[in-house]
Amino acid sequence: MKPPQYHGELVFFGTCVQLALEGRPNAFIEEAFKFGHEIGLPIHLGEIGLAHVSDEDLWRVFEKAVAQGETIHKMPIEVTAEALYNAIRTVDSLGERFSKDFPREAY
């Protein structure tokens, strides 16, 4: 079992998801991955211990994240559960591919 993640590792992964939410090009997100990957930060769900998370579990989290009064609504764009789902799946997919193209030792 993978040990719990440090706060900063989760923040980095969340930042990558935010880039996807903002509609940044995949090449821009991959530049962030390059930096994070080189210093051992997680770039896909498996690296934060969520390789087998179900869509249902993700939806439950996303619905709570976008509930009225949550801080996610301070973003300059409207964020929905669907947008969060699409962003995290995009980042996960890009991160998996990037990790295969540029393997590193597990940390």
C-alpha positions as CSV (number, residue, x, y, z in Angstrom):
1,M,0.0,0.0,0.0
2,K,1.3,3.4,-0.9
3,P,1.9,5.7,2.1
4,P,-0.2,8.8,2.5
5,Q,0.7,11.8,0.3
6,Y,2.3,15.0,1.6
7,H,0.1,18.1,1.4
8,G,2.3,19.6,-1.3
9,E,2.1,16.5,-3.5
10,L,-1.7,16.8,-3.5
11,V,-1.5,20.5,-4.1
12,F,0.6,19.9,-7.2
13,F,-1.8,17.3,-8.5
14,G,-4.7,19.7,-7.8
15,T,-2.9,22.5,-9.6
16,C,-2.6,20.2,-12.7
17,V,-6.3,19.6,-12.5
18,Q,-6.9,23.3,-12.2
19,L,-4.9,23.9,-15.4
20,A,-7.2,21.4,-17.2
21,L,-10.3,23.2,-15.6
22,E,-9.0,26.5,-17.0
23,G,-8.9,24.9,-20.5
24,R,-5.1,25.2,-20.8
25,P,-3.7,23.3,-23.7
26,N,-2.4,19.7,-23.0
27,A,1.1,20.9,-24.0
28,F,1.0,23.5,-21.2
29,I,-0.2,20.8,-18.7
30,E,2.6,18.5,-19.8
31,E,5.2,21.3,-19.1
32,A,3.9,21.3,-15.5
33,F,4.2,17.5,-15.5
34,K,7.8,17.6,-16.7
35,F,8.7,19.8,-13.7
36,G,6.7,17.7,-11.2
37,H,7.9,14.4,-12.7
38,E,11.5,15.4,-12.5
39,I,11.3,16.1,-8.8
40,G,9.0,13.2,-7.9
41,L,5.6,14.8,-7.6
42,P,2.5,12.8,-8.6
43,I,1.0,13.4,-12.0
44,H,-1.8,10.7,-12.2
45,L,-4.3,9.2,-9.8
46,G,-2.2,6.1,-9.3
47,E,0.6,8.2,-7.8
48,I,-1.7,9.6,-5.2
49,G,-3.0,6.1,-4.2
50,L,-6.2,6.3,-6.3
51,A,-5.4,4.0,-9.2
52,H,-8.6,2.1,-8.8
53,V,-11.0,4.9,-7.7
54,S,-14.4,4.4,-9.1
55,D,-16.3,7.0,-11.2
56,E,-19.1,6.8,-8.5
57,D,-16.7,7.7,-5.8
58,L,-15.2,10.6,-7.8
59,W,-18.7,11.9,-8.5
60,R,-19.6,11.9,-4.8
61,V,-16.5,14.0,-4.1
62,F,-17.1,16.4,-7.0
63,E,-20.7,17.0,-6.0
64,K,-19.6,18.0,-2.5
65,A,-16.8,20.1,-3.9
66,V,-19.2,22.2,-6.0
67,A,-21.9,22.5,-3.3
68,Q,-23.1,26.0,-2.7
69,G,-20.7,27.9,-0.4
70,E,-17.6,25.9,-1.3
71,T,-14.4,27.8,-2.0
72,I,-14.2,26.3,-5.5
73,H,-16.7,29.0,-6.5
74,K,-14.0,31.6,-6.0
75,M,-12.5,30.5,-9.3
76,P,-12.9,32.9,-12.1
77,I,-14.8,30.3,-14.1
78,E,-17.9,28.3,-13.3
79,V,-16.9,24.9,-12.0
80,T,-19.4,22.0,-12.1
81,A,-19.1,18.4,-11.0
82,E,-18.9,17.4,-14.7
83,A,-16.1,19.9,-15.4
84,L,-14.2,18.5,-12.4
85,Y,-14.7,15.0,-13.6
86,N,-13.5,15.8,-17.1
87,A,-10.5,17.7,-15.8
88,I,-9.3,15.0,-13.4
89,R,-9.8,12.3,-16.0
90,T,-7.8,14.4,-18.6
91,V,-5.0,15.0,-16.1
92,D,-5.0,11.3,-15.1
93,S,-4.8,10.2,-18.7
94,L,-2.1,12.7,-19.7
95,G,-0.2,11.8,-16.6
96,E,-0.3,8.1,-17.3
97,R,0.9,8.6,-20.8
98,F,3.6,11.0,-19.7
99,S,4.8,8.5,-17.1
100,K,5.0,5.7,-19.7
101,D,6.9,8.0,-22.1
102,F,9.3,9.1,-19.4
103,P,9.6,6.4,-16.8
104,R,11.1,7.0,-13.4
105,E,11.8,5.0,-10.3
106,A,8.9,4.8,-7.9
107,Y,9.2,7.2,-5.0
